[in-house]
Amino acid sequence: MEYLKSVIPVIESNYDNFTTVERSIADFFIYNREEMDFSAKAVAGKLFVSEASLSRFAKKCGFTVSSFTSTGKTSWSSRSP
């Protein structure tokens, strides 16, 4: 649950400054509850964005793309609605 405590509030606090593509990425990380492969390639493919866009989004939030993707595998399945 550390992931949800650290990443989601950062995404939400920056939401108004995001581009359209970044907002679609943000919405995915905020609202997704589906168990899936959270590799950068899988997430980028699901959202129809490039891995570079995903990386830039993570960097804009102050994280690396692996901060979003590797931790997501365990956190999303335990996230309550």
N, C-alpha and C positions, 0 to 999 in steps of 0.2 A: 504493500500500500504506500510505501515511500514515494513511488512513482507518481501516484495521484496527488500526493501532498506537495510535490515539488514542481512537476511539469504542468499540470492542468491550470493552476492559478497563474502561472507565467503566460501561458497561451491566452487565457482569458483577459489578462491585463493588457496584452499587446494587440488584441483582436481588432480594434478600431484602426490600427496602423497597418494592417495586413493588406496585401493586394488580393484580387479575386482568387487567384490560385492558392495563395497562402491561407485564405479563409476556408477554402475547401479542405485543405490539409488540416487546419485547426479543427474544423467541424468533425472530421474523421476521428481525431484523437480525443476530442471532448465527448462525442456521442456514441462512438462505436462500442458495442458490447459483444461482437462476434469473435469467437475463437478462431484464429487464423495464423498463418505464417506472418510474423512481423518483421521479416527481413526488409531492408530498404527496397529491394527489387520488387518484392511482393506488394508492399504498401504502395509504391509508386505505380505499379501496374493496376492495382485496384482503383486508384484515384485518377488514372490516366494523366499522370504528371511525370516528369522526368525525375530520375534519382537526384540530379543536380538541384532541381526545385525543392525536393525534400530536404536535401542537405542545407540549402540556403535558408529554408524555413527554420530548421533546427538551430542553425548558427544565429539567426536573427533573434531567437528566443534565449540565446546564451548556452546552448547545449550542442553536443555532437549528434549526428543522426543515430549513432548507436545508443545514445541515451534514451531516445524515443523507442527504438525498435527492439533492442535486446530485453529491456525491462518490461515492455508491453506484453510479452508472451505470458508472464506470470500474473501481471496486475489486472489485465482486462478480464480474465475469467473470474476473478474474485470481486470485481466491481459490482456493487449493488445499484439497481436502477434509481 
